[in-house]
Amino acid sequence: MAIINATDQTFAKETAEGLVLADFWAPWCGPCKMIAPVLEEVDSEMSDKVQIVKLDVDENQETAGKFGVMSIPTLLLFKDGQVVDQVIGFQPKEALVDLINKHA
C-alpha cells in the first residue's frame, strides 16, 4: 500500500479500519523530513500489517487540534478508529516496527 495524504475531511475515514499509523507533520519541520524516508521503509516492509497516513498540520488544523497534537512529528497508532499508542519526535525504524508489532 502507498502512504496516504489525508485531510481534515478524509482523516476519520482513513483511520477507521485496521491498524493505521498517522504522521502529523509540516513541510518546515526538520525532524518530520528526517522521519519521512523511515516511514517509506516501514510502508514497503509492513504494508500487510499497517497503513500509513500523513496529515499536514498547517493545512489540517482541525484534526491536529482534535487529537491534541502540540509537537511534530507526532505519530498516533490507530486500531479500528481508536488511538492505541502515540510517539512524539523522530523515531528510528526499529522503534516504529516494534510499536506496530505490539498492536498488530
C-alpha beads as a LAMMPS data file, in Angstrom:
LAMMPS data file: protein, C-alpha beads

104 atoms
103 bonds

1 atom types
1 bond types

-500.0 500.0 xlo xhi
-500.0 500.0 ylo yhi
-500.0 500.0 zlo zhi

Masses

1 110.0

Atoms # bond

1 1 1 0.000 0.000 0.000
2 1 1 1.100 3.526 -0.599
3 1 1 1.260 6.208 2.062
4 1 1 -1.956 8.241 2.069
5 1 1 -2.042 12.019 2.457
6 1 1 -5.174 12.725 4.492
7 1 1 -7.077 15.953 5.129
8 1 1 -9.484 17.103 7.840
9 1 1 -12.259 15.786 5.578
10 1 1 -10.766 12.300 4.980
11 1 1 -8.829 11.561 8.188
12 1 1 -11.631 9.764 10.071
13 1 1 -12.343 7.523 7.089
14 1 1 -8.654 6.729 6.540
15 1 1 -8.133 5.695 10.187
16 1 1 -11.465 3.891 10.734
17 1 1 -10.438 0.308 9.940
18 1 1 -7.440 -1.840 10.742
19 1 1 -4.076 -0.671 12.029
20 1 1 -3.125 2.842 10.870
21 1 1 -0.022 4.862 11.747
22 1 1 -0.849 8.549 11.390
23 1 1 2.040 11.001 10.960
24 1 1 1.196 14.573 11.959
25 1 1 3.814 16.730 10.223
26 1 1 4.576 20.045 8.488
27 1 1 6.790 20.885 5.490
28 1 1 9.011 23.240 7.541
29 1 1 9.715 20.689 10.302
30 1 1 13.258 19.245 10.209
31 1 1 12.555 16.054 12.214
32 1 1 9.441 15.490 10.061
33 1 1 11.674 15.473 6.969
34 1 1 14.026 13.024 8.696
35 1 1 11.254 10.562 9.557
36 1 1 9.666 10.602 6.063
37 1 1 12.116 8.084 4.499
38 1 1 11.796 5.892 7.606
39 1 1 8.020 5.804 7.108
40 1 1 8.553 4.920 3.420
41 1 1 10.690 1.938 4.505
42 1 1 8.142 0.824 7.085
43 1 1 5.396 1.126 4.459
44 1 1 7.288 -1.001 1.940
45 1 1 8.113 -3.690 4.513
46 1 1 4.946 -3.777 6.640
47 1 1 2.104 -2.767 4.322
48 1 1 0.401 -6.080 5.098
49 1 1 0.109 -5.052 8.776
50 1 1 -0.304 -1.277 8.791
51 1 1 -1.492 1.626 6.634
52 1 1 0.481 4.859 6.964
53 1 1 -1.409 8.143 6.744
54 1 1 0.238 11.590 6.734
55 1 1 -1.558 14.763 7.835
56 1 1 -0.068 18.225 7.239
57 1 1 -0.922 20.103 10.449
58 1 1 -0.632 23.532 8.788
59 1 1 -3.358 22.675 6.283
60 1 1 -5.456 20.491 8.610
61 1 1 -5.518 22.211 11.993
62 1 1 -8.935 20.851 12.974
63 1 1 -7.776 17.217 13.101
64 1 1 -4.475 18.112 14.791
65 1 1 -6.408 20.030 17.451
66 1 1 -8.893 17.213 17.946
67 1 1 -6.054 14.854 18.879
68 1 1 -4.157 17.428 20.952
69 1 1 -1.103 17.474 18.700
70 1 1 1.216 20.171 20.084
71 1 1 4.606 18.955 18.811
72 1 1 5.546 17.456 15.480
73 1 1 6.224 14.929 14.288
74 1 1 3.574 13.182 16.353
75 1 1 2.748 9.625 15.370
76 1 1 -0.574 8.186 16.517
77 1 1 -1.298 4.496 16.074
78 1 1 -4.972 3.759 15.452
79 1 1 -6.651 0.371 15.667
80 1 1 -10.137 0.323 14.158
81 1 1 -10.523 4.076 14.642
82 1 1 -9.240 4.282 18.238
83 1 1 -5.845 5.660 19.292
84 1 1 -3.881 2.808 20.895
85 1 1 -0.410 4.371 21.053
86 1 1 1.484 7.622 20.497
87 1 1 5.085 8.716 19.993
88 1 1 6.435 12.247 19.587
89 1 1 9.582 13.234 17.731
90 1 1 11.868 11.387 15.363
91 1 1 11.837 7.607 15.832
92 1 1 14.240 5.078 14.319
93 1 1 12.752 2.401 12.105
94 1 1 13.225 -0.316 14.739
95 1 1 11.142 1.649 17.259
96 1 1 8.306 2.089 14.755
97 1 1 8.400 -1.610 13.798
98 1 1 8.209 -2.552 17.495
99 1 1 5.332 -0.112 18.052
100 1 1 3.367 -1.585 15.140
101 1 1 4.098 -5.210 16.061
102 1 1 2.943 -4.552 19.637
103 1 1 -0.568 -3.853 18.314
104 1 1 -0.684 -5.977 15.126

Bonds

1 1 1 2
2 1 2 3
3 1 3 4
4 1 4 5
5 1 5 6
6 1 6 7
7 1 7 8
8 1 8 9
9 1 9 10
10 1 10 11
11 1 11 12
12 1 12 13
13 1 13 14
14 1 14 15
15 1 15 16
16 1 16 17
17 1 17 18
18 1 18 19
19 1 19 20
20 1 20 21
21 1 21 22
22 1 22 23
23 1 23 24
24 1 24 25
25 1 25 26
26 1 26 27
27 1 27 28
28 1 28 29
29 1 29 30
30 1 30 31
31 1 31 32
32 1 32 33
33 1 33 34
34 1 34 35
35 1 35 36
36 1 36 37
37 1 37 38
38 1 38 39
39 1 39 40
40 1 40 41
41 1 41 42
42 1 42 43
43 1 43 44
44 1 44 45
45 1 45 46
46 1 46 47
47 1 47 48
48 1 48 49
49 1 49 50
50 1 50 51
51 1 51 52
52 1 52 53
53 1 53 54
54 1 54 55
55 1 55 56
56 1 56 57
57 1 57 58
58 1 58 59
59 1 59 60
60 1 60 61
61 1 61 62
62 1 62 63
63 1 63 64
64 1 64 65
65 1 65 66
66 1 66 67
67 1 67 68
68 1 68 69
69 1 69 70
70 1 70 71
71 1 71 72
72 1 72 73
73 1 73 74
74 1 74 75
75 1 75 76
76 1 76 77
77 1 77 78
78 1 78 79
79 1 79 80
80 1 80 81
81 1 81 82
82 1 82 83
83 1 83 84
84 1 84 85
85 1 85 86
86 1 86 87
87 1 87 88
88 1 88 89
89 1 89 90
90 1 90 91
91 1 91 92
92 1 92 93
93 1 93 94
94 1 94 95
95 1 95 96
96 1 96 97
97 1 97 98
98 1 98 99
99 1 99 100
100 1 100 101
101 1 101 102
102 1 102 103
103 1 103 104
